[in-house]
Amino acid sequence: MLIRQDGTALWVHAPAKLNLFLEVLGKRADGFHELETLMVAISLHDTLSFTEEPTPAIRLHCHSRLGSAEAVPTGDGNLVVRAAKLLQQYSGTSRGVSIHLWKRIPMAAGLAGGSTDAAAALVALDRLWELGLAPEELLSLAAQLGSDVAFFVRRVPAAICRGRGEKIQEVDRPLELSFVVARPASGLSTAEGFRHCRVSSRPRSVRPLVELLIDGRLKAASRCLHNSLQETATQLNPEVTDLITRLDGQPVVASAMTGSGTACFGLCGTPRLAGRIARGLRGSGVPWVTAVQTRA
Ligand code: C5P
């Protein structure tokens, strides 16, 4: 997450994420699933600006850059508004804000677009409203908003996430990776993706993948890419199977679905190759496709 001050406004680049590994370890009493997942922040990002309002009002203005007819929710349907209201309530501040959101991260895709925007709101408004909250306080508010929000509040490039996703262990060595990322015409809600998922009877460990990626051994790492939610997603939405087949037809090292889908990614040898594959897939009618890199 990049933050820049410009006059009275704070500007934030809120990155999307990919799950390079996701194992469902069990179903919990609270209805969530216990996970072990490797999350990496990528160069695809939404942009948000935050300017203080003279009243306690929270105003959100959305500008879609998705190139599709999908409407970006405003009001309480948007996690950004919920984050701002939660922060107002928690801190007792009577300060308000006008927020502009330029949406580039596709929704219902497993790219955590809503979660990263919410994290941007927590971090930026803590500054704008001069609240001075402790990191643990922000992380606790993040967990109340969604399972992926804490990863972005921590502002680390890559992490192994456990619990329902909110327990973050930073990968403290750089992962320099390139991907082509694509989403079929339809999305899938996170709740739907988890509803029918299968708990792994013999869970795999994320560690071998992390070690191989750190060492840049992509071919070996490709055999460790894993997503427990992929099988269910392909059953719920045949477009996911079709997209994986298309990606596998390209010179990618390996492909997989991210999070609860429906976006999928191909791991690529170089950024240049990722760009070339993205242009080819776009030309062949894949609804949304882009080339991305991990962030340092
Ligand atoms: O936490 P978040 O709001 O992103 O989760 C959306 C839904 O996805 C939850 O209501 C739950 O049904 C499901 N989920 C889950 N286990 C997780 C994360 C999400 O079952 N670890």
py3Dmol code that shows the C-alpha trace and the ligand (Angstrom):
import py3Dmol

protein = """\
ATOM      1  CA  MET A   1       0.000   0.000   0.000  1.00  0.00           C
ATOM      2  CA  LEU A   2       1.479   3.321  -1.087  1.00  0.00           C
ATOM      3  CA  ILE A   3       0.347   6.514   0.669  1.00  0.00           C
ATOM      4  CA  ARG A   4       1.083  10.045  -0.549  1.00  0.00           C
ATOM      5  CA  GLN A   5      -0.022  13.416   0.808  1.00  0.00           C
ATOM      6  CA  ASP A   6      -1.008  16.064  -1.738  1.00  0.00           C
ATOM      7  CA  GLY A   7      -2.149  19.300  -0.082  1.00  0.00           C
ATOM      8  CA  THR A   8      -5.080  18.391   2.142  1.00  0.00           C
ATOM      9  CA  ALA A   9      -5.702  15.032   0.401  1.00  0.00           C
ATOM     10  CA  LEU A  10      -4.218  11.615   1.107  1.00  0.00           C
ATOM     11  CA  TRP A  11      -3.794   9.374  -1.946  1.00  0.00           C
ATOM     12  CA  VAL A  12      -3.500   5.616  -1.583  1.00  0.00           C
ATOM     13  CA  HIS A  13      -2.639   2.808  -3.996  1.00  0.00           C
ATOM     14  CA  ALA A  14      -4.394  -0.259  -2.582  1.00  0.00           C
ATOM     15  CA  PRO A  15      -2.933  -3.475  -4.055  1.00  0.00           C
ATOM     16  CA  ALA A  16      -4.772  -6.676  -4.959  1.00  0.00           C
ATOM     17  CA  LYS A  17      -3.484 -10.068  -3.710  1.00  0.00           C
ATOM     18  CA  LEU A  18      -3.012 -13.545  -5.079  1.00  0.00           C
ATOM     19  CA  ASN A  19      -3.162 -16.744  -3.023  1.00  0.00           C
ATOM     20  CA  LEU A  20      -0.349 -18.974  -4.284  1.00  0.00           C
ATOM     21  CA  PHE A  21      -1.334 -21.639  -1.753  1.00  0.00           C
ATOM     22  CA  LEU A  22      -4.580 -22.106   0.155  1.00  0.00           C
ATOM     23  CA  GLU A  23      -5.324 -25.114   2.348  1.00  0.00           C
ATOM     24  CA  VAL A  24      -8.637 -25.440   4.197  1.00  0.00           C
ATOM     25  CA  LEU A  25      -7.739 -27.069   7.526  1.00  0.00           C
ATOM     26  CA  GLY A  26     -11.174 -27.246   9.152  1.00  0.00           C
ATOM     27  CA  LYS A  27     -14.579 -25.731   9.708  1.00  0.00           C
ATOM     28  CA  ARG A  28     -14.917 -23.621  12.846  1.00  0.00           C
ATOM     29  CA  ALA A  29     -17.807 -23.181  15.265  1.00  0.00           C
ATOM     30  CA  ASP A  30     -18.221 -19.545  14.094  1.00  0.00           C
ATOM     31  CA  GLY A  31     -18.911 -20.724  10.512  1.00  0.00           C
ATOM     32  CA  PHE A  32     -15.516 -19.629   9.155  1.00  0.00           C
ATOM     33  CA  HIS A  33     -12.832 -21.999   7.899  1.00  0.00           C
ATOM     34  CA  GLU A  34      -9.380 -22.425   9.386  1.00  0.00           C
ATOM     35  CA  LEU A  35      -6.786 -21.741   6.682  1.00  0.00           C
ATOM     36  CA  GLU A  36      -3.116 -21.819   5.825  1.00  0.00           C
ATOM     37  CA  THR A  37      -2.491 -19.573   2.836  1.00  0.00           C
ATOM     38  CA  LEU A  38       0.350 -17.726   1.098  1.00  0.00           C
ATOM     39  CA  MET A  39      -0.728 -14.243   0.059  1.00  0.00           C
ATOM     40  CA  VAL A  40       1.304 -11.912  -2.140  1.00  0.00           C
ATOM     41  CA  ALA A  41       0.461  -8.267  -2.883  1.00  0.00           C
ATOM     42  CA  ILE A  42       0.579  -7.457  -6.605  1.00  0.00           C
ATOM     43  CA  SER A  43       0.990  -4.374  -8.765  1.00  0.00           C
ATOM     44  CA  LEU A  44      -2.702  -4.277  -9.788  1.00  0.00           C
ATOM     45  CA  HIS A  45      -4.268  -1.661  -7.510  1.00  0.00           C
ATOM     46  CA  ASP A  46      -7.281   0.537  -6.793  1.00  0.00           C
ATOM     47  CA  THR A  47      -6.637   4.235  -6.150  1.00  0.00           C
ATOM     48  CA  LEU A  48      -8.347   6.125  -3.339  1.00  0.00           C
ATOM     49  CA  SER A  49      -8.240   9.757  -2.232  1.00  0.00           C
ATOM     50  CA  PHE A  50      -9.319  10.979   1.212  1.00  0.00           C
ATOM     51  CA  THR A  51     -10.174  14.638   1.982  1.00  0.00           C
ATOM     52  CA  GLU A  52     -11.598  15.826   5.275  1.00  0.00           C
ATOM     53  CA  GLU A  53     -15.240  17.031   5.320  1.00  0.00           C
ATOM     54  CA  PRO A  54     -16.383  19.918   7.528  1.00  0.00           C
ATOM     55  CA  THR A  55     -19.170  17.642   8.891  1.00  0.00           C
ATOM     56  CA  PRO A  56     -19.056  14.044  10.294  1.00  0.00           C
ATOM     57  CA  ALA A  57     -20.420  12.735   6.963  1.00  0.00           C
ATOM     58  CA  ILE A  58     -18.733   9.818   5.144  1.00  0.00           C
ATOM     59  CA  ARG A  59     -19.102  10.349   1.388  1.00  0.00           C
ATOM     60  CA  LEU A  60     -17.917   7.787  -1.158  1.00  0.00           C
ATOM     61  CA  HIS A  61     -17.672   8.509  -4.887  1.00  0.00           C
ATOM     62  CA  CYS A  62     -16.875   5.489  -7.083  1.00  0.00           C
ATOM     63  CA  HIS A  63     -15.294   5.617 -10.523  1.00  0.00           C
ATOM     64  CA  SER A  64     -15.155   2.250 -12.260  1.00  0.00           C
ATOM     65  CA  ARG A  65     -12.079   1.470 -14.319  1.00  0.00           C
ATOM     66  CA  LEU A  66     -13.182  -2.141 -14.758  1.00  0.00           C
ATOM     67  CA  GLY A  67     -14.281  -1.821 -18.365  1.00  0.00           C
ATOM     68  CA  SER A  68     -17.432  -3.815 -17.593  1.00  0.00           C
ATOM     69  CA  ALA A  69     -20.999  -2.987 -16.614  1.00  0.00           C
ATOM     70  CA  GLU A  70     -20.513  -4.171 -13.015  1.00  0.00           C
ATOM     71  CA  ALA A  71     -21.587  -1.401 -10.620  1.00  0.00           C
ATOM     72  CA  VAL A  72     -19.230  -0.628  -7.738  1.00  0.00           C
ATOM     73  CA  PRO A  73     -21.358  -0.512  -4.563  1.00  0.00           C
ATOM     74  CA  THR A  74     -21.621   2.780  -2.659  1.00  0.00           C
ATOM     75  CA  GLY A  75     -23.030   3.382   0.816  1.00  0.00           C
ATOM     76  CA  ASP A  76     -22.880   0.635   3.455  1.00  0.00           C
ATOM     77  CA  GLY A  77     -22.614  -1.979   0.684  1.00  0.00           C
ATOM     78  CA  ASN A  78     -19.014  -0.855   0.213  1.00  0.00           C
ATOM     79  CA  LEU A  79     -16.467  -2.039   2.771  1.00  0.00           C
ATOM     80  CA  VAL A  80     -14.734   1.377   2.561  1.00  0.00           C
ATOM     81  CA  VAL A  81     -17.784   3.066   4.117  1.00  0.00           C
ATOM     82  CA  ARG A  82     -18.043   0.334   6.757  1.00  0.00           C
ATOM     83  CA  ALA A  83     -14.344   0.807   7.607  1.00  0.00           C
ATOM     84  CA  ALA A  84     -14.722   4.597   7.956  1.00  0.00           C
ATOM     85  CA  LYS A  85     -17.824   4.240  10.152  1.00  0.00           C
ATOM     86  CA  LEU A  86     -16.175   1.580  12.310  1.00  0.00           C
ATOM     87  CA  LEU A  87     -13.175   3.879  12.844  1.00  0.00           C
ATOM     88  CA  GLN A  88     -15.447   6.839  13.724  1.00  0.00           C
ATOM     89  CA  GLN A  89     -17.345   4.680  16.198  1.00  0.00           C
ATOM     90  CA  TYR A  90     -14.215   3.136  17.759  1.00  0.00           C
ATOM     91  CA  SER A  91     -12.330   6.438  18.135  1.00  0.00           C
ATOM     92  CA  GLY A  92     -15.308   8.665  18.930  1.00  0.00           C
ATOM     93  CA  THR A  93     -14.143  11.261  16.378  1.00  0.00           C
ATOM     94  CA  SER A  94     -16.709  13.601  14.834  1.00  0.00           C
ATOM     95  CA  ARG A  95     -14.553  14.269  11.783  1.00  0.00           C
ATOM     96  CA  GLY A  96     -15.858  13.292   8.338  1.00  0.00           C
ATOM     97  CA  VAL A  97     -14.369  12.475   4.954  1.00  0.00           C
ATOM     98  CA  SER A  98     -14.952  12.596   1.225  1.00  0.00           C
ATOM     99  CA  ILE A  99     -13.504   9.512  -0.457  1.00  0.00           C
ATOM    100  CA  HIS A 100     -12.967   8.923  -4.165  1.00  0.00           C
ATOM    101  CA  LEU A 101     -12.378   5.335  -5.292  1.00  0.00           C
ATOM    102  CA  TRP A 102     -11.052   4.457  -8.753  1.00  0.00           C
ATOM    103  CA  LYS A 103     -11.816   0.734  -9.040  1.00  0.00           C
ATOM    104  CA  ARG A 104      -9.506  -1.421 -11.157  1.00  0.00           C
ATOM    105  CA  ILE A 105      -9.540  -4.684  -9.174  1.00  0.00           C
ATOM    106  CA  PRO A 106     -12.402  -6.893 -10.402  1.00  0.00           C
ATOM    107  CA  MET A 107     -14.969  -7.827  -7.769  1.00  0.00           C
ATOM    108  CA  ALA A 108     -16.039 -11.367  -6.726  1.00  0.00           C
ATOM    109  CA  ALA A 109     -12.687 -12.538  -8.090  1.00  0.00           C
ATOM    110  CA  GLY A 110     -10.626 -13.707  -5.096  1.00  0.00           C
ATOM    111  CA  LEU A 111      -8.322 -10.692  -5.518  1.00  0.00           C
ATOM    112  CA  ALA A 112      -9.495  -9.024  -2.251  1.00  0.00           C
ATOM    113  CA  GLY A 113     -10.450  -5.741  -3.929  1.00  0.00           C
ATOM    114  CA  GLY A 114     -12.984  -4.820  -1.237  1.00  0.00           C
ATOM    115  CA  SER A 115     -10.629  -5.845   1.584  1.00  0.00           C
ATOM    116  CA  THR A 116      -7.676  -3.800   0.311  1.00  0.00           C
ATOM    117  CA  ASP A 117      -9.904  -0.724  -0.094  1.00  0.00           C
ATOM    118  CA  ALA A 118     -11.135  -1.176   3.490  1.00  0.00           C
ATOM    119  CA  ALA A 119      -7.537  -1.485   4.729  1.00  0.00           C
ATOM    120  CA  ALA A 120      -6.636   1.697   2.806  1.00  0.00           C
ATOM    121  CA  ALA A 121      -9.513   3.495   4.546  1.00  0.00           C
ATOM    122  CA  LEU A 122      -8.378   2.355   8.019  1.00  0.00           C
ATOM    123  CA  VAL A 123      -4.744   3.362   7.489  1.00  0.00           C
ATOM    124  CA  ALA A 124      -5.463   6.655   5.683  1.00  0.00           C
ATOM    125  CA  LEU A 125      -8.215   7.824   8.038  1.00  0.00           C
ATOM    126  CA  ASP A 126      -6.107   7.033  11.105  1.00  0.00           C
ATOM    127  CA  ARG A 127      -3.665   9.598   9.645  1.00  0.00           C
ATOM    128  CA  LEU A 128      -6.178  12.115   8.259  1.00  0.00           C
ATOM    129  CA  TRP A 129      -8.161  12.232  11.503  1.00  0.00           C
ATOM    130  CA  GLU A 130      -4.942  12.191  13.596  1.00  0.00           C
ATOM    131  CA  LEU A 131      -6.166   9.253  15.708  1.00  0.00           C
ATOM    132  CA  GLY A 132      -2.760   7.722  16.394  1.00  0.00           C
ATOM    133  CA  LEU A 133      -4.121   4.182  16.845  1.00  0.00           C
ATOM    134  CA  ALA A 134      -1.670   1.412  17.742  1.00  0.00           C
ATOM    135  CA  PRO A 135      -0.981  -1.198  15.013  1.00  0.00           C
ATOM    136  CA  GLU A 136      -2.775  -3.851  17.123  1.00  0.00           C
ATOM    137  CA  GLU A 137      -5.886  -1.656  17.291  1.00  0.00           C
ATOM    138  CA  LEU A 138      -5.950  -1.235  13.498  1.00  0.00           C
ATOM    139  CA  LEU A 139      -5.438  -4.985  13.031  1.00  0.00           C
ATOM    140  CA  SER A 140      -8.300  -5.777  15.386  1.00  0.00           C
ATOM    141  CA  LEU A 141     -10.626  -3.389  13.472  1.00  0.00           C
ATOM    142  CA  ALA A 142      -9.402  -4.956  10.211  1.00  0.00           C
ATOM    143  CA  ALA A 143     -10.381  -8.444  11.414  1.00  0.00           C
ATOM    144  CA  GLN A 144     -13.885  -7.175  12.214  1.00  0.00           C
ATOM    145  CA  LEU A 145     -14.284  -6.011   8.603  1.00  0.00           C
ATOM    146  CA  GLY A 146     -13.117  -9.186   6.831  1.00  0.00           C
ATOM    147  CA  SER A 147     -10.645 -12.051   6.899  1.00  0.00           C
ATOM    148  CA  ASP A 148      -8.243 -10.532   4.308  1.00  0.00           C
ATOM    149  CA  VAL A 149      -8.175  -6.935   5.571  1.00  0.00           C
ATOM    150  CA  ALA A 150      -5.396  -7.459   8.167  1.00  0.00           C
ATOM    151  CA  PHE A 151      -2.926  -8.607   5.476  1.00  0.00           C
ATOM    152  CA  PHE A 152      -3.202  -5.213   3.762  1.00  0.00           C
ATOM    153  CA  VAL A 153      -3.139  -3.214   7.021  1.00  0.00           C
ATOM    154  CA  ARG A 154       0.211  -4.900   7.812  1.00  0.00           C
ATOM    155  CA  ARG A 155       1.487  -3.550   4.440  1.00  0.00           C
ATOM    156  CA  VAL A 156       3.865  -6.491   3.842  1.00  0.00           C
ATOM    157  CA  PRO A 157       4.617  -7.757   0.312  1.00  0.00           C
ATOM    158  CA  ALA A 158       3.989 -11.430   1.147  1.00  0.00           C
ATOM    159  CA  ALA A 159       2.762 -13.390   4.161  1.00  0.00           C
ATOM    160  CA  ILE A 160       1.644 -16.791   5.366  1.00  0.00           C
ATOM    161  CA  CYS A 161      -1.813 -16.180   6.780  1.00  0.00           C
ATOM    162  CA  ARG A 162      -3.534 -18.500   9.247  1.00  0.00           C
ATOM    163  CA  GLY A 163      -6.640 -18.529  11.437  1.00  0.00           C
ATOM    164  CA  ARG A 164      -9.434 -17.382   9.146  1.00  0.00           C
ATOM    165  CA  GLY A 165      -6.768 -15.398   7.281  1.00  0.00           C
ATOM    166  CA  GLU A 166      -6.188 -12.609   9.805  1.00  0.00           C
ATOM    167  CA  LYS A 167      -3.067 -14.029  11.540  1.00  0.00           C
ATOM    168  CA  ILE A 168      -0.162 -12.686   9.511  1.00  0.00           C
ATOM    169  CA  GLN A 169       3.386 -14.051   9.403  1.00  0.00           C
ATOM    170  CA  GLU A 170       5.469 -11.939   7.038  1.00  0.00           C
ATOM    171  CA  VAL A 171       7.659 -13.697   4.438  1.00  0.00           C
ATOM    172  CA  ASP A 172      10.757 -11.718   5.264  1.00  0.00           C
ATOM    173  CA  ARG A 173      12.685 -12.397   2.067  1.00  0.00           C
ATOM    174  CA  PRO A 174      11.675 -10.928  -1.293  1.00  0.00           C
ATOM    175  CA  LEU A 175       9.608 -12.917  -3.795  1.00  0.00           C
ATOM    176  CA  GLU A 176      10.098 -11.455  -7.271  1.00  0.00           C
ATOM    177  CA  LEU A 177       7.371 -13.013  -9.372  1.00  0.00           C
ATOM    178  CA  SER A 178       5.413 -12.216 -12.536  1.00  0.00           C
ATOM    179  CA  PHE A 179       1.902 -13.348 -13.367  1.00  0.00           C
ATOM    180  CA  VAL A 180      -0.817 -13.064 -15.916  1.00  0.00           C
ATOM    181  CA  VAL A 181      -4.146 -12.724 -14.061  1.00  0.00           C
ATOM    182  CA  ALA A 182      -7.547 -13.211 -15.692  1.00  0.00           C
ATOM    183  CA  ARG A 183     -11.188 -13.324 -14.650  1.00  0.00           C
ATOM    184  CA  PRO A 184     -14.020 -14.958 -16.598  1.00  0.00           C
ATOM    185  CA  ALA A 185     -17.278 -13.107 -17.282  1.00  0.00           C
ATOM    186  CA  SER A 186     -18.900 -14.141 -13.996  1.00  0.00           C
ATOM    187  CA  GLY A 187     -17.609 -13.895 -10.427  1.00  0.00           C
ATOM    188  CA  LEU A 188     -18.214 -15.910  -7.256  1.00  0.00           C
ATOM    189  CA  SER A 189     -18.918 -14.554  -3.771  1.00  0.00           C
ATOM    190  CA  THR A 190     -16.453 -15.573  -1.063  1.00  0.00           C
ATOM    191  CA  ALA A 191     -19.248 -17.064   1.057  1.00  0.00           C
ATOM    192  CA  GLU A 192     -20.414 -19.181  -1.890  1.00  0.00           C
ATOM    193  CA  GLY A 193     -16.857 -20.312  -2.609  1.00  0.00           C
ATOM    194  CA  PHE A 194     -16.424 -21.532   0.965  1.00  0.00           C
ATOM    195  CA  ARG A 195     -19.941 -22.970   1.419  1.00  0.00           C
ATOM    196  CA  HIS A 196     -19.302 -26.174  -0.504  1.00  0.00           C
ATOM    197  CA  CYS A 197     -15.564 -26.505   0.051  1.00  0.00           C
ATOM    198  CA  ARG A 198     -13.938 -29.700   1.242  1.00  0.00           C
ATOM    199  CA  VAL A 199     -11.724 -29.791   4.339  1.00  0.00           C
ATOM    200  CA  SER A 200      -8.383 -31.424   3.539  1.00  0.00           C
ATOM    201  CA  SER A 201      -8.029 -34.803   5.267  1.00  0.00           C
ATOM    202  CA  ARG A 202      -4.246 -34.757   4.734  1.00  0.00           C
ATOM    203  CA  PRO A 203      -3.323 -31.069   4.767  1.00  0.00           C
ATOM    204  CA  ARG A 204      -0.240 -29.957   2.883  1.00  0.00           C
ATOM    205  CA  SER A 205       2.230 -27.453   4.297  1.00  0.00           C
ATOM    206  CA  VAL A 206       2.946 -24.096   2.678  1.00  0.00           C
ATOM    207  CA  ARG A 207       6.640 -24.148   3.692  1.00  0.00           C
ATOM    208  CA  PRO A 208       8.138 -26.008   0.684  1.00  0.00           C
ATOM    209  CA  LEU A 209       6.484 -23.549  -1.719  1.00  0.00           C
ATOM    210  CA  VAL A 210       7.773 -20.529   0.196  1.00  0.00           C
ATOM    211  CA  GLU A 211      11.348 -21.887   0.243  1.00  0.00           C
ATOM    212  CA  LEU A 212      11.303 -22.708  -3.481  1.00  0.00           C
ATOM    213  CA  LEU A 213       9.901 -19.282  -4.412  1.00  0.00           C
ATOM    214  CA  ILE A 214      12.510 -17.502  -2.281  1.00  0.00           C
ATOM    215  CA  ASP A 215      15.203 -19.499  -4.118  1.00  0.00           C
ATOM    216  CA  GLY A 216      13.664 -18.591  -7.504  1.00  0.00           C
ATOM    217  CA  ARG A 217      13.110 -22.293  -8.369  1.00  0.00           C
ATOM    218  CA  LEU A 218       9.895 -21.672 -10.289  1.00  0.00           C
ATOM    219  CA  LYS A 219       9.585 -25.049 -11.993  1.00  0.00           C
ATOM    220  CA  ALA A 220       9.801 -26.934  -8.693  1.00  0.00           C
ATOM    221  CA  ALA A 221       7.589 -24.329  -6.994  1.00  0.00           C
ATOM    222  CA  SER A 222       4.920 -24.781  -9.656  1.00  0.00           C
ATOM    223  CA  ARG A 223       4.254 -28.299  -8.370  1.00  0.00           C
ATOM    224  CA  CYS A 224       3.461 -26.830  -4.923  1.00  0.00           C
ATOM    225  CA  LEU A 225       0.884 -24.248  -6.057  1.00  0.00           C
ATOM    226  CA  HIS A 226      -2.367 -25.354  -4.449  1.00  0.00           C
ATOM    227  CA  ASN A 227      -5.861 -24.065  -3.782  1.00  0.00           C
ATOM    228  CA  SER A 228      -8.372 -26.212  -1.838  1.00  0.00           C
ATOM    229  CA  LEU A 229     -11.231 -24.019  -3.093  1.00  0.00           C
ATOM    230  CA  GLN A 230     -10.463 -24.547  -6.781  1.00  0.00           C
ATOM    231  CA  GLU A 231     -12.265 -27.862  -7.197  1.00  0.00           C
ATOM    232  CA  THR A 232     -15.534 -26.503  -5.763  1.00  0.00           C
ATOM    233  CA  ALA A 233     -15.256 -23.336  -7.841  1.00  0.00           C
ATOM    234  CA  THR A 234     -14.881 -25.328 -11.037  1.00  0.00           C
ATOM    235  CA  GLN A 235     -18.000 -27.324 -10.106  1.00  0.00           C
ATOM    236  CA  LEU A 236     -19.978 -24.147  -9.348  1.00  0.00           C
ATOM    237  CA  ASN A 237     -18.711 -22.220 -12.355  1.00  0.00           C
ATOM    238  CA  PRO A 238     -17.498 -24.001 -15.525  1.00  0.00           C
ATOM    239  CA  GLU A 239     -15.920 -20.727 -16.682  1.00  0.00           C
ATOM    240  CA  VAL A 240     -13.143 -21.331 -14.139  1.00  0.00           C
ATOM    241  CA  THR A 241     -12.248 -24.678 -15.754  1.00  0.00           C
ATOM    242  CA  ASP A 242     -12.275 -23.019 -19.161  1.00  0.00           C
ATOM    243  CA  LEU A 243      -9.993 -20.212 -17.961  1.00  0.00           C
ATOM    244  CA  ILE A 244      -7.495 -22.639 -16.374  1.00  0.00           C
ATOM    245  CA  THR A 245      -7.412 -24.619 -19.628  1.00  0.00           C
ATOM    246  CA  ARG A 246      -6.705 -21.433 -21.573  1.00  0.00           C
ATOM    247  CA  LEU A 247      -3.935 -20.407 -19.188  1.00  0.00           C
ATOM    248  CA  ASP A 248      -2.378 -23.881 -19.352  1.00  0.00           C
ATOM    249  CA  GLY A 249      -2.317 -23.512 -23.130  1.00  0.00           C
ATOM    250  CA  GLN A 250       0.092 -20.568 -22.718  1.00  0.00           C
ATOM    251  CA  PRO A 251       3.821 -20.700 -21.914  1.00  0.00           C
ATOM    252  CA  VAL A 252       3.167 -20.258 -18.164  1.00  0.00           C
ATOM    253  CA  VAL A 253       5.117 -22.183 -15.525  1.00  0.00           C
ATOM    254  CA  ALA A 254       1.844 -23.189 -13.842  1.00  0.00           C
ATOM    255  CA  SER A 255      -1.646 -21.864 -13.233  1.00  0.00           C
ATOM    256  CA  ALA A 256      -4.139 -21.850 -10.350  1.00  0.00           C
ATOM    257  CA  MET A 257      -7.169 -20.025  -9.015  1.00  0.00           C
ATOM    258  CA  THR A 258      -6.731 -17.241  -6.428  1.00  0.00           C
ATOM    259  CA  GLY A 259      -8.757 -17.251  -3.170  1.00  0.00           C
ATOM    260  CA  SER A 260     -12.378 -18.250  -3.715  1.00  0.00           C
ATOM    261  CA  GLY A 261     -12.166 -17.270  -7.410  1.00  0.00           C
ATOM    262  CA  THR A 262     -13.159 -16.786 -10.072  1.00  0.00           C
ATOM    263  CA  ALA A 263      -9.913 -15.063 -11.108  1.00  0.00           C
ATOM    264  CA  CYS A 264      -7.009 -17.356 -12.015  1.00  0.00           C
ATOM    265  CA  PHE A 265      -3.332 -16.677 -12.586  1.00  0.00           C
ATOM    266  CA  GLY A 266      -0.459 -18.079 -14.571  1.00  0.00           C
ATOM    267  CA  LEU A 267       3.012 -17.887 -13.044  1.00  0.00           C
ATOM    268  CA  CYS A 268       5.365 -16.504 -15.720  1.00  0.00           C
ATOM    269  CA  GLY A 269       9.139 -16.623 -16.164  1.00  0.00           C
ATOM    270  CA  THR A 270       9.489 -12.873 -16.816  1.00  0.00           C
ATOM    271  CA  PRO A 271       7.343  -9.686 -16.693  1.00  0.00           C
ATOM    272  CA  ARG A 272       7.771  -9.389 -20.466  1.00  0.00           C
ATOM    273  CA  LEU A 273       6.333 -12.855 -21.057  1.00  0.00           C
ATOM    274  CA  ALA A 274       3.431 -12.094 -18.679  1.00  0.00           C
ATOM    275  CA  GLY A 275       2.659  -8.964 -20.729  1.00  0.00           C
ATOM    276  CA  ARG A 276       2.799 -10.884 -24.010  1.00  0.00           C
ATOM    277  CA  ILE A 277       0.479 -13.625 -22.731  1.00  0.00           C
ATOM    278  CA  ALA A 278      -1.960 -11.017 -21.348  1.00  0.00           C
ATOM    279  CA  ARG A 279      -2.171  -9.277 -24.738  1.00  0.00           C
ATOM    280  CA  GLY A 280      -2.763 -12.612 -26.483  1.00  0.00           C
ATOM    281  CA  LEU A 281      -5.530 -13.691 -24.088  1.00  0.00           C
ATOM    282  CA  ARG A 282      -7.200 -10.266 -24.332  1.00  0.00           C
ATOM    283  CA  GLY A 283      -7.146 -10.564 -28.108  1.00  0.00           C
ATOM    284  CA  SER A 284      -8.740 -14.019 -27.904  1.00  0.00           C
ATOM    285  CA  GLY A 285     -11.720 -12.677 -25.921  1.00  0.00           C
ATOM    286  CA  VAL A 286     -10.901 -13.353 -22.241  1.00  0.00           C
ATOM    287  CA  PRO A 287     -13.181 -10.778 -20.515  1.00  0.00           C
ATOM    288  CA  TRP A 288     -10.584  -9.321 -18.131  1.00  0.00           C
ATOM    289  CA  VAL A 289      -6.847  -9.972 -18.144  1.00  0.00           C
ATOM    290  CA  THR A 290      -3.720  -8.154 -16.971  1.00  0.00           C
ATOM    291  CA  ALA A 291      -0.002  -8.728 -16.308  1.00  0.00           C
ATOM    292  CA  VAL A 292       1.235  -8.079 -12.759  1.00  0.00           C
ATOM    293  CA  GLN A 293       4.315  -8.355 -10.560  1.00  0.00           C
ATOM    294  CA  THR A 294       4.761  -8.912  -6.847  1.00  0.00           C
ATOM    295  CA  ARG A 295       5.671  -5.797  -4.882  1.00  0.00           C
ATOM    296  CA  ALA A 296       8.968  -5.337  -3.092  1.00  0.00           C
TER     297      ALA A 296
END
"""
ligand_1 = """\
21
C5P
O -14.148 -12.582 6.063
P -14.916 -12.327 4.831
O -16.000 -11.302 5.040
O -14.096 -12.038 3.649
O -15.650 -13.692 4.523
C -16.776 -13.789 3.693
C -17.389 -15.156 3.896
O -16.507 -16.182 3.435
C -17.655 -15.516 5.355
O -18.922 -15.057 5.766
C -17.565 -17.012 5.356
O -18.773 -17.560 4.894
C -16.518 -17.302 4.306
N -15.169 -17.511 4.876
C -14.891 -18.715 5.505
N -13.654 -18.924 6.053
C -12.688 -17.985 5.953
C -12.940 -16.762 5.298
C -14.195 -16.566 4.768
O -15.767 -19.597 5.601
N -11.482 -18.228 6.480
"""
view = py3Dmol.view(width=600, height=400)
view.addModel(protein, "pdb")
view.setStyle({"model": 0}, {"cartoon": {"style": "trace"}})
view.addModel(ligand_1, "xyz")
view.setStyle({"model": 1}, {"stick": {}})
view.zoomTo()
view.show()
